[in-house]
């Protein structure tokens, strides 16, 4: 596949319009996260959720959670009453099966090297559909105990799209359990951090909020661009 073809393909999956987030895609997401995954979370991990009253009724916010395991994306979707769309690295959309799966879950492609115009447009579109953006500011899974290696992209998106940031603290998903009632997951939802023109300040407020919600230490000097 030529570079131009790859570029056009990634653009196709990075820009989503309001029609993309229809009732069928929302129903599919509900089946996968609210039923299949939530049965596992409640039966095996004894899921406990605190702070649901802090979730805004509107869709002008971005969900930003700490990241411990592959269970985190469906977990966040499962505790929300809204559709949650994630950004996925554009390379994943080159696989036919993964592309089908990600499309039906409402995900869209993103270039990790830079924040593209199509990404900003898609996040703005989400505000019109009742869906919200879900993102993990640490970029990749990390061991519990510290909140570090934070990227600024989520705060830049909040600034560009005029969305508040909803901090979500997750504890316990890193411990793999299979037998009923042997695990424990606690999710704490904080109060929305208003968007501002000060990206550094929003990042700092998010780090401190996650520290309060999880008990993990926030390492401020490891914020990344």
Backbone bond lengths (Angstrom), bond angles and torsions (degrees), N, CA, C in turn:
res aa  C-N    CA-C-N  psi(-1)  N-CA   C-N-CA  omega(-1)  CA-C   N-CA-C  phi
1 X - - - 1.456 - - 1.531 109.31 -
2 X 1.328 117.53 129.09 1.458 121.67 -178.02 1.527 110.23 -70.24
3 X 1.334 115.37 163.06 1.469 119.70 179.32 1.521 111.79 -63.54
4 X 1.353 115.97 -37.93 1.467 119.87 178.98 1.514 111.08 -65.17
5 X 1.344 116.12 -40.21 1.465 120.27 179.40 1.518 110.66 -64.66
6 X 1.338 116.15 -42.87 1.468 120.45 178.54 1.522 110.92 -62.57
7 X 1.338 116.19 -40.45 1.458 120.49 -179.55 1.513 111.13 -63.99
8 X 1.337 116.80 -44.98 1.460 121.25 179.35 1.522 110.86 -64.67
9 X 1.346 116.02 -37.28 1.466 120.54 179.70 1.521 110.82 -65.62
10 X 1.344 117.21 -44.58 1.466 120.16 -179.39 1.517 111.07 -66.42
11 X 1.350 116.78 -36.90 1.460 119.83 177.27 1.519 110.96 -62.87
12 X 1.333 115.85 -36.87 1.461 121.39 179.77 1.516 111.28 -59.99
13 X 1.321 116.49 -37.41 1.458 120.44 -176.41 1.525 113.38 -96.93
14 X 1.323 117.34 0.29 1.467 119.73 178.51 1.525 112.14 -99.13
15 X 1.324 116.33 -24.25 1.459 120.51 -179.57 1.526 109.52 -103.92
16 X 1.315 116.94 112.94 1.466 122.28 -178.93 1.522 109.49 -114.64
17 X 1.331 116.17 139.12 1.467 119.03 176.11 1.525 109.75 -100.67
18 X 1.315 116.83 174.27 1.466 121.56 -175.01 1.532 111.89 -62.17
19 X 1.340 117.48 -32.97 1.455 120.85 -178.83 1.526 112.23 -65.36
20 X 1.326 115.73 -26.79 1.469 120.32 179.33 1.524 110.76 -60.84
21 X 1.332 116.59 -37.80 1.470 121.29 -177.52 1.530 109.65 -90.56
22 X 1.330 115.17 65.96 1.464 121.73 -176.67 1.531 111.57 -91.57
23 X 1.335 115.68 -179.75 1.466 120.85 -175.62 1.524 112.53 -67.09
24 X 1.337 117.31 -28.44 1.470 119.91 -179.64 1.524 111.21 -71.27
25 X 1.324 115.98 -40.23 1.464 119.59 177.97 1.538 109.74 -68.83
26 X 1.305 116.56 -37.00 1.471 120.17 177.31 1.521 110.26 -66.02
27 X 1.331 118.20 -38.13 1.460 122.28 178.68 1.525 110.96 -66.73
28 X 1.339 116.38 -41.09 1.464 120.59 178.59 1.527 110.40 -62.80
29 X 1.338 116.02 -44.70 1.461 120.40 178.24 1.521 110.83 -61.26
30 X 1.332 116.93 -40.07 1.465 121.63 178.87 1.532 110.66 -61.88
31 X 1.320 117.09 -45.43 1.467 120.71 -179.89 1.526 111.33 -60.25
32 X 1.323 115.89 -45.41 1.464 120.39 -176.10 1.527 111.74 -69.47
33 X 1.325 116.80 -47.44 1.466 119.78 -172.18 1.521 114.36 -91.91
34 X 1.344 117.76 -46.31 1.463 120.81 -175.48 1.525 113.26 -77.59
35 X 1.315 116.91 -23.55 1.468 119.12 -178.76 1.525 111.11 -108.39
36 X 1.338 117.72 -64.91 1.465 120.75 -176.01 1.528 112.21 -59.28
37 X 1.336 116.65 -55.47 1.464 119.67 -176.91 1.520 112.76 -72.94
38 X 1.332 117.59 -38.59 1.460 118.88 -176.14 1.526 112.38 -66.90
39 X 1.328 117.27 -30.08 1.468 119.65 174.35 1.525 109.59 -60.56
40 X 1.325 115.21 -44.55 1.465 119.76 178.87 1.518 111.35 -65.32
41 X 1.334 116.90 -44.33 1.459 120.15 -178.58 1.527 111.92 -61.46
42 X 1.313 116.47 -41.77 1.462 120.16 -176.67 1.529 112.48 -79.31
43 X 1.338 116.46 -35.14 1.457 120.19 -177.02 1.524 112.37 -80.92
44 X 1.319 116.94 -42.37 1.461 121.23 -175.82 1.523 111.83 -93.50
45 X 1.323 117.35 -42.00 1.458 121.17 -171.46 1.531 114.84 -103.05
46 X 1.306 118.23 -0.47 1.477 120.62 179.05 1.530 110.57 48.21
47 X 1.319 115.22 56.80 1.462 122.04 -175.24 1.520 112.79 -57.56
48 X 1.331 115.19 134.09 1.463 122.09 175.63 1.527 108.36 -126.67
49 X 1.320 116.17 124.58 1.466 121.06 -178.29 1.523 109.05 -117.25
50 X 1.311 116.42 130.16 1.468 121.99 179.02 1.532 109.69 -124.72
51 X 1.311 116.41 142.30 1.459 121.28 173.52 1.517 115.59 89.96
52 X 1.339 118.34 20.13 1.468 119.53 -179.82 1.525 111.81 -62.58
53 X 1.318 116.73 -20.91 1.462 119.93 178.38 1.538 111.58 -68.21
54 X 1.315 117.10 -13.74 1.464 121.00 178.96 1.526 113.20 -84.84
55 X 1.328 117.57 -6.64 1.465 121.14 -179.95 1.525 108.85 -76.30
56 X 1.328 118.77 120.83 1.467 121.05 -179.30 1.532 111.68 -64.88
57 X 1.304 116.35 151.59 1.461 120.57 176.14 1.525 110.99 -76.62
58 X 1.317 116.88 -26.36 1.459 121.46 178.44 1.535 109.77 -81.65
59 X 1.331 115.82 178.90 1.468 120.03 -179.10 1.525 112.39 -115.20
60 X 1.322 116.86 19.49 1.457 119.38 -178.34 1.528 111.27 -93.15
61 X 1.336 115.67 53.84 1.460 120.38 177.02 1.521 109.81 -150.02
62 X 1.319 115.47 160.37 1.460 123.74 177.92 1.520 108.10 -114.98
63 X 1.320 116.83 130.96 1.459 120.96 176.27 1.523 108.30 -83.70
64 X 1.318 117.12 123.08 1.461 121.64 -179.82 1.526 109.09 -125.58
65 X 1.323 116.31 111.72 1.467 121.35 -175.68 1.522 111.16 -119.23
66 X 1.320 116.13 156.35 1.464 119.56 170.93 1.524 108.26 -73.63
67 X 1.323 116.60 161.40 1.477 120.38 -168.80 1.520 111.03 -128.17
68 X 1.354 115.90 116.59 1.459 121.39 -178.88 1.521 113.63 -115.65
69 X 1.352 117.61 -30.95 1.460 119.46 -176.43 1.527 111.39 -158.22
70 X 1.333 115.45 176.00 1.466 121.12 178.67 1.524 111.88 -68.90
71 X 1.316 117.98 -10.71 1.463 121.59 177.96 1.530 112.08 -77.77
72 X 1.315 116.63 -16.52 1.468 120.11 -173.80 1.535 114.40 -62.25
73 X 1.342 120.25 -46.36 1.473 119.20 -179.86 1.527 113.78 -58.52
74 X 1.360 119.76 -51.80 1.466 117.77 178.39 1.521 113.21 -66.91
75 X 1.328 117.18 -27.33 1.466 120.92 177.74 1.521 110.14 -63.94
76 X 1.325 116.56 -49.36 1.470 120.95 -180.00 1.521 110.21 -61.59
77 X 1.330 117.15 -42.36 1.476 120.81 177.54 1.527 110.76 -60.81
78 X 1.326 115.73 -41.37 1.454 120.77 -174.55 1.514 114.89 -68.05
79 X 1.338 117.24 -25.16 1.472 119.26 -178.59 1.523 111.93 -94.37
80 X 1.329 116.74 -4.73 1.460 120.78 -179.29 1.531 110.96 -98.37
81 X 1.330 116.02 147.15 1.460 121.15 175.68 1.521 111.60 -89.80
82 X 1.329 115.99 2.63 1.458 121.97 179.31 1.522 109.63 -114.66
83 X 1.330 115.88 162.16 1.449 119.21 171.37 1.518 108.84 -71.31
84 X 1.322 116.89 138.72 1.460 121.60 179.37 1.522 108.74 -117.99
85 X 1.320 117.04 120.08 1.460 122.70 179.81 1.522 109.55 -103.47
86 X 1.332 115.62 134.34 1.458 120.62 179.06 1.519 111.17 -109.63
87 X 1.311 114.82 153.90 1.455 120.70 171.09 1.529 107.94 -88.16
88 X 1.315 116.98 135.04 1.465 121.50 178.02 1.522 108.48 -124.33
89 X 1.316 116.80 143.07 1.463 118.77 -178.09 1.525 109.64 -59.25
90 X 1.304 115.82 140.15 1.465 122.51 -170.43 1.522 113.19 -58.64
91 X 1.350 117.19 -27.41 1.465 120.27 -178.84 1.521 112.56 -62.80
92 X 1.335 117.15 -28.14 1.465 120.36 -178.80 1.528 111.86 -65.88
93 X 1.322 117.10 -26.41 1.454 121.24 -177.66 1.529 112.63 -78.41
94 X 1.334 117.10 -2.81 1.457 120.96 176.73 1.526 110.99 -80.64
95 X 1.341 116.99 -17.36 1.469 122.21 177.01 1.527 108.77 -90.50
96 X 1.335 117.12 125.74 1.462 121.80 -174.12 1.519 112.35 -58.06
97 X 1.351 117.64 -47.95 1.460 120.27 -178.07 1.523 111.55 -66.53
98 X 1.350 115.99 -46.63 1.463 119.35 179.96 1.522 111.05 -62.13
99 X 1.337 116.27 -37.58 1.458 119.99 178.69 1.520 110.74 -61.83
100 X 1.335 116.46 -44.09 1.467 121.14 178.29 1.527 110.67 -61.05
101 X 1.314 116.30 -47.17 1.467 122.58 -178.44 1.527 111.23 -62.93
102 X 1.324 116.40 -48.26 1.466 120.79 -179.16 1.519 111.66 -65.35
103 X 1.325 116.67 -39.57 1.464 120.39 177.84 1.520 111.43 -59.21
104 X 1.321 116.02 -45.65 1.465 119.72 -177.59 1.523 112.38 -71.32
105 X 1.306 116.92 -22.77 1.470 120.21 176.50 1.527 112.15 -87.54
106 X 1.341 116.32 -0.51 1.461 120.12 176.21 1.512 115.06 86.07
107 X 1.330 117.88 8.70 1.460 121.14 -178.67 1.530 110.81 -74.10
108 X 1.321 115.74 160.36 1.457 120.15 175.77 1.521 109.74 -139.69
109 X 1.324 114.89 153.82 1.467 120.85 -173.75 1.525 111.63 -75.59
110 X 1.323 114.71 148.58 1.467 119.89 177.80 1.531 108.87 -143.01
111 X 1.305 115.35 144.47 1.464 121.88 174.41 1.522 107.22 -91.32
112 X 1.321 116.78 114.71 1.461 120.15 -176.05 1.523 112.98 -69.05
113 X 1.330 116.16 -14.44 1.454 119.63 -179.17 1.526 112.50 -78.19
114 X 1.341 116.21 -27.26 1.459 118.96 -178.15 1.527 110.19 -155.85
115 X 1.320 116.11 155.88 1.457 122.80 178.79 1.528 108.29 -89.72
116 X 1.336 116.76 105.15 1.448 121.14 -175.13 1.521 113.32 -81.45
117 X 1.336 115.76 161.54 1.465 121.92 178.54 1.523 110.30 -62.40
118 X 1.341 116.74 -37.45 1.464 120.44 -178.92 1.526 111.75 -62.91
119 X 1.329 116.42 -34.42 1.468 120.65 177.66 1.520 110.56 -63.80
120 X 1.321 116.28 -46.45 1.461 120.91 179.33 1.522 110.72 -62.26
121 X 1.332 116.94 -41.84 1.465 120.96 179.72 1.529 111.03 -63.75
122 X 1.332 117.12 -39.84 1.465 120.43 -179.70 1.521 111.29 -66.53
123 X 1.333 117.17 -41.10 1.471 120.53 178.75 1.527 110.29 -64.65
124 X 1.317 117.03 -38.70 1.463 120.15 176.88 1.535 110.44 -65.23
125 X 1.325 116.46 -37.20 1.464 121.09 178.58 1.525 111.03 -63.53
126 X 1.328 116.59 -37.40 1.462 120.88 -179.64 1.527 111.67 -56.42
127 X 1.319 116.36 -34.49 1.466 120.93 -179.06 1.527 111.55 -62.81
128 X 1.326 116.42 -23.16 1.463 121.20 -178.40 1.530 112.38 -89.23
129 X 1.322 117.23 -11.61 1.464 120.77 -170.84 1.525 114.39 -106.29
130 X 1.335 117.14 -13.25 1.460 119.01 -174.89 1.521 112.21 93.56
131 X 1.349 116.78 -6.95 1.459 121.40 174.23 1.527 108.43 -88.35
132 X 1.337 116.10 164.89 1.458 121.25 174.95 1.526 108.88 -134.84
133 X 1.307 115.71 160.58 1.458 120.91 177.45 1.520 110.01 -84.35
134 X 1.335 116.07 134.57 1.450 121.79 172.81 1.522 108.85 -110.69
135 X 1.311 117.46 135.13 1.465 119.85 -175.38 1.529 109.82 -148.45
136 X 1.328 115.48 151.30 1.457 121.69 176.35 1.528 108.21 -115.55
137 X 1.330 117.63 100.36 1.463 121.74 -174.04 1.526 115.11 -58.52
138 X 1.330 117.71 -19.90 1.461 119.22 178.28 1.531 111.75 -77.74
139 X 1.328 116.34 -10.67 1.453 120.30 174.38 1.507 114.90 83.71
140 X 1.305 117.80 -40.84 1.454 121.58 -179.00 1.520 109.34 -145.88
141 X 1.328 116.46 168.83 1.463 120.40 -178.84 1.526 110.73 -65.42
142 X 1.349 115.10 141.78 1.457 119.91 179.34 1.522 110.02 -135.42
143 X 1.308 115.16 158.10 1.452 120.71 178.45 1.532 109.83 -68.76
144 X 1.338 117.29 146.55 1.472 119.82 178.86 1.522 110.87 -67.73
145 X 1.338 114.69 155.57 1.458 119.83 177.38 1.513 113.03 119.25
146 X 1.346 116.30 -30.06 1.455 119.97 -179.97 1.529 110.98 -137.32
147 X 1.316 116.01 149.55 1.463 123.01 171.06 1.523 105.60 -112.10
148 X 1.322 115.74 100.90 1.457 119.92 -175.31 1.523 110.42 -142.65
149 X 1.324 116.07 -178.88 1.474 122.50 179.76 1.533 110.70 53.51
150 X 1.308 116.40 44.45 1.470 121.53 -178.38 1.529 109.86 -83.09
151 X 1.305 116.32 132.89 1.457 120.82 175.61 1.529 108.83 -95.46
152 X 1.333 116.83 155.58 1.458 121.71 -176.41 1.529 113.57 -88.07
153 X 1.338 116.57 -8.16 1.456 119.95 -172.54 1.515 115.00 -54.41
154 X 1.327 117.33 -39.40 1.466 120.36 -176.92 1.529 110.93 -66.44
155 X 1.331 116.68 -36.13 1.459 120.52 179.16 1.531 110.47 -73.21
156 X 1.324 116.73 -35.73 1.465 120.65 176.30 1.523 110.16 -64.39
157 X 1.346 116.44 -39.05 1.466 120.62 176.45 1.518 110.98 -64.13
158 X 1.319 116.38 -41.78 1.469 120.52 178.79 1.520 110.36 -60.42
159 X 1.323 115.91 -42.71 1.462 120.76 178.60 1.528 111.41 -64.33
160 X 1.340 117.02 -45.90 1.462 121.85 -175.40 1.527 112.81 -69.58
161 X 1.341 116.53 -31.90 1.469 120.69 -175.64 1.522 113.04 -104.19
162 X 1.352 116.42 0.48 1.464 121.67 -179.25 1.538 111.53 57.27
163 X 1.319 114.73 46.06 1.464 121.67 178.44 1.526 110.36 -111.48
164 X 1.319 116.89 139.73 1.445 119.92 172.43 1.523 109.67 -74.02
165 X 1.323 117.29 169.68 1.464 122.39 -179.75 1.521 108.96 -116.50
166 X 1.329 116.45 121.75 1.463 121.52 178.73 1.526 108.49 -97.75
167 X 1.349 118.41 107.65 1.462 120.25 -179.76 1.524 112.09 -76.64
168 X 1.323 116.03 132.23 1.464 121.74 179.69 1.521 108.45 -127.22
169 X 1.325 115.68 119.42 1.461 120.94 179.84 1.522 111.29 -99.18
170 X 1.322 116.26 129.47 1.467 121.90 -177.22 1.524 109.54 -119.46
171 X 1.321 116.01 132.49 1.470 122.15 176.64 1.531 108.56 -133.61
172 X 1.335 117.20 129.95 1.463 120.77 171.42 1.513 116.85 110.00
173 X 1.326 119.57 -12.38 1.470 120.14 -177.32 1.525 112.34 -74.17
174 X 1.316 117.86 -15.43 1.466 121.19 -179.53 1.520 112.49 -75.32
175 X 1.319 117.38 -15.89 1.459 121.56 -178.57 1.531 109.70 -92.99
176 X 1.329 116.42 108.44 1.460 121.37 -177.27 1.525 110.42 -73.34
177 X 1.328 116.13 121.11 1.457 121.99 178.92 1.524 109.47 -130.57
178 X 1.324 116.67 147.62 1.459 121.06 179.91 1.527 113.05 -127.92
179 X 1.311 116.69 -25.78 1.461 119.55 -179.88 1.522 110.22 -84.51
180 X 1.340 117.64 146.29 1.473 120.96 -179.23 1.525 113.05 -56.14
181 X 1.335 115.02 136.31 1.456 123.91 173.65 1.532 114.46 60.57
182 X 1.330 116.80 27.66 1.466 119.74 179.12 1.530 111.83 -100.55
183 X 1.319 117.11 -12.85 1.459 120.59 -179.47 1.514 111.66 -112.10
184 X 1.305 115.70 175.18 1.457 121.25 177.27 1.527 109.41 -151.24
185 X 1.322 115.51 117.94 1.467 121.16 176.22 1.521 108.18 -116.42
186 X 1.322 115.16 131.50 1.463 120.90 175.90 1.529 108.38 -120.66
187 X 1.320 115.82 126.38 1.460 121.55 176.71 1.520 108.09 -117.40
188 X 1.327 116.10 125.97 1.461 120.82 178.31 1.526 108.89 -119.85
189 X 1.324 115.41 128.68 1.458 121.74 -178.25 1.527 108.87 -105.64
190 X 1.307 115.95 123.11 1.454 120.51 -178.46 1.521 112.57 -90.29
191 X 1.296 116.28 -173.36 1.461 121.86 178.26 1.525 110.29 -84.50
192 X 1.318 115.32 148.52 1.461 121.03 -177.77 1.527 111.57 -60.72
193 X 1.330 115.05 134.05 1.464 121.75 173.70 1.528 107.05 -91.35
194 X 1.333 119.33 115.68 1.470 120.80 -177.88 1.528 111.27 -61.65
195 X 1.325 115.89 145.22 1.469 119.15 177.20 1.531 108.98 -71.98
196 X 1.310 115.71 153.08 1.463 121.27 177.91 1.524 108.16 -152.26
197 X 1.309 116.95 177.69 1.461 121.58 177.20 1.527 112.04 -83.88
198 X 1.330 115.93 -6.08 1.466 121.17 -178.53 1.532 109.12 -97.27
199 X 1.319 116.01 93.23 1.462 121.40 -177.47 1.525 111.43 -62.46
200 X 1.333 116.77 -44.04 1.472 120.88 -179.14 1.527 110.86 -59.09
201 X 1.328 116.18 -40.22 1.461 120.41 -178.91 1.524 111.18 -66.20
202 X 1.333 117.20 -39.71 1.462 120.23 178.86 1.524 110.85 -65.86
203 X 1.326 116.69 -40.77 1.462 120.72 177.27 1.522 110.24 -61.00
204 X 1.329 116.51 -44.58 1.461 122.20 -178.71 1.528 110.88 -64.06
205 X 1.325 116.49 -42.94 1.468 119.95 179.18 1.520 111.06 -64.67
206 X 1.346 116.64 -38.08 1.463 119.56 178.38 1.531 110.61 -65.07
207 X 1.328 116.76 -45.25 1.459 120.52 179.81 1.518 112.25 -59.46
208 X 1.323 116.32 -42.57 1.467 120.63 179.19 1.529 111.19 -68.50
209 X 1.342 116.09 -36.35 1.465 119.78 179.28 1.521 110.40 -66.01
210 X 1.331 117.18 -42.79 1.467 120.65 179.27 1.526 110.53 -67.18
211 X 1.319 116.86 -34.80 1.464 120.37 175.98 1.533 110.09 -60.98
212 X 1.325 117.01 -44.19 1.464 121.46 179.04 1.532 111.16 -66.02
213 X 1.324 116.73 -37.24 1.469 120.66 -175.11 1.527 113.07 -77.72
214 X 1.329 117.00 -31.67 1.470 120.48 -174.80 1.523 114.06 -108.01
215 X 1.322 116.64 -25.77 1.454 119.58 -173.73 1.522 111.82 86.98
216 X 1.342 117.47 -0.82 1.461 121.37 176.95 1.533 109.55 -78.02
217 X 1.326 117.00 150.53 1.459 121.53 -178.26 1.527 110.97 -79.88
218 X 1.318 116.23 128.11 1.464 122.09 177.66 1.522 109.80 -84.85
219 X 1.338 115.96 119.78 1.460 121.86 179.42 1.523 108.28 -99.16
220 X 1.319 116.74 96.09 1.458 121.93 -172.56 1.516 113.57 -67.21
221 X 1.326 118.26 -36.02 1.462 119.88 -173.57 1.523 114.35 -77.04
222 X 1.353 118.12 7.73 1.451 119.86 178.45 1.508 112.46 -112.19
223 X 1.330 116.54 22.35 1.456 120.52 175.31 1.509 109.11 -66.62
224 X 1.347 116.97 133.33 1.468 121.59 -177.91 1.518 110.69 -113.32
225 X 1.339 114.77 157.03 1.468 120.15 176.76 1.524 109.16 -72.95
